[in-house]
């Protein structure tokens, strides 16, 4: 099916096959995450990466500031 329809739709057969599988998961006809769940996972992974980057920046800043003499030591 995908091999016959793919070229007519201008997509590869593997892409069409994955679309069909995802549509079935969205309809709960097969196990797996829905499109909404996959979007939420992507959003959470992006947020986690941003938070880790911010945490590394804060760690570096705290190390830098710990080495600086405080206002009492000037």
C-alpha positions in Angstrom: 0.0 0.0 0.0 2.6 2.6 1.1 4.8 1.7 -1.9 2.0 2.4 -4.3 0.6 5.5 -2.6 3.9 7.1 -1.6 5.0 8.3 -5.0 1.5 9.6 -5.8 1.6 11.7 -2.7 5.2 12.8 -3.2 6.5 11.1 -0.1 8.7 8.1 0.5 7.0 4.8 1.3 8.7 4.7 4.7 7.4 8.1 5.6 3.9 7.1 4.6 4.2 3.9 6.6 5.3 5.9 9.7 2.3 8.3 9.2 -0.1 5.3 9.1 1.4 3.9 12.3 1.2 7.2 14.0 -2.4 7.6 13.0 -3.2 4.2 14.4 -1.5 5.1 17.7 -3.4 8.4 17.8 -6.6 6.4 17.3 -5.5 4.0 20.0 -5.6 1.1 17.5 -2.0 0.2 18.3 0.2 0.8 21.3 2.5 3.7 21.4 2.5 7.4 22.2 0.0 9.7 20.5 1.1 12.7 18.5 0.1 14.9 21.5 2.2 12.9 23.9 5.2 13.0 21.5 4.9 16.8 21.3 4.8 17.0 25.1 7.9 14.8 25.3 9.7 17.0 22.8 8.7 20.1 24.7 9.8 18.7 28.0 13.2 17.5 26.6 13.8 21.1 25.3 12.8 22.6 28.6 15.1 20.1 30.4 18.0 21.0 28.2 17.4 24.7 28.8 17.2 24.2 32.5 20.4 22.2 32.5 22.2 24.9 30.6 20.9 27.6 33.0 22.0 25.4 35.9 25.6 25.1 34.5 25.7 28.9 34.0 24.6 29.5 37.6 27.2 26.9 38.9 30.0 28.7 37.0 28.8 32.1 38.3 28.7 30.9 41.8 32.3 29.5 41.5 33.4 32.8 40.0 31.7 34.9 42.7 33.1 32.7 45.5 36.6 33.5 44.4 35.9 37.3 44.3 36.6 39.1 47.6 33.4 40.3 49.2 32.6 43.9 50.0 34.0 43.4 53.5 37.4 42.4 52.2 38.0 45.4 50.0 
